[in-house]
């Protein structure tokens, strides 16, 4: 699902920064922290403009409701 969310965000022209938790020294701790924030499963955990937005369900829901693109514009991640 992480790949699908990446493609969705890139489809708007944004260039997301991706952290692969399984490749980071503190990845296990970061995963526990994400789960404590309510992201279960812990990945993908999407932050826009340093704000935790949610996991794949939240991102897809925002997209369906037409609210993902405005978030990306407000964060200056895309220009339209």
C-alpha positions in Angstrom: 0.0 0.0 0.0 2.9 2.4 0.6 3.8 2.2 -3.1 0.3 3.1 -4.1 0.3 6.1 -1.8 3.6 7.2 -3.1 2.3 7.0 -6.7 -0.8 8.9 -5.7 1.1 11.8 -4.2 3.7 11.8 -7.1 0.7 11.9 -9.5 0.0 15.4 -8.3 3.6 16.4 -9.0 4.8 16.3 -5.4 8.2 14.7 -4.6 7.6 13.0 -1.2 10.5 12.2 1.1 10.3 8.5 2.0 11.9 6.8 5.0 12.1 3.0 4.9 11.8 2.1 8.6 13.2 -1.3 8.1 16.4 0.3 6.8 16.9 2.8 9.6 18.8 2.1 12.8 16.0 3.5 14.9 13.2 2.2 12.7 11.7 -0.1 15.3 11.3 2.8 17.8 9.9 5.0 15.1 7.4 2.4 14.2 6.2 2.1 17.8 5.9 5.9 18.0 3.8 6.0 14.8 1.5 3.3 16.2 1.2 5.4 19.4 0.1 8.3 17.2 -2.7 6.1 15.8 -1.2 4.9 12.6 -2.0 1.2 12.6 -0.5 -0.5 10.6 2.4 1.9 11.1 3.2 2.3 7.4 2.6 4.3 5.4 2.5 7.2 7.8 1.9 10.3 5.8 3.0 13.8 7.1 2.2 16.9 5.1 3.9 20.1 6.1 5.2 18.4 9.3 1.6 17.4 10.3 0.7 13.8 10.7 -2.2 13.2 8.3 -2.6 9.4 8.7 -2.2 6.2 6.9 -3.3 4.9 3.6 -7.0 4.9 4.4 -6.9 8.6 5.4 -4.9 9.6 2.3 -7.3 7.8 0.0 -10.3 9.2 1.7 -8.9 12.8 1.4 -8.2 12.1 -2.3 -11.7 10.8 -2.9 -13.2 13.9 -1.2 -11.0 16.2 -3.2 -9.1 17.4 -0.2 -5.6 15.9 -0.8 -4.6 18.3 -3.6 -5.5 21.4 -1.5 -3.4 20.1 1.4 -0.4 19.6 -1.0 -0.9 23.1 -2.4 -1.1 24.7 1.0 2.2 22.9 2.0 3.8 24.2 -1.1 4.5 20.6 -2.2 2.8 21.4 -5.6 1.9 24.5 -7.5 -1.3 24.7 -9.5 
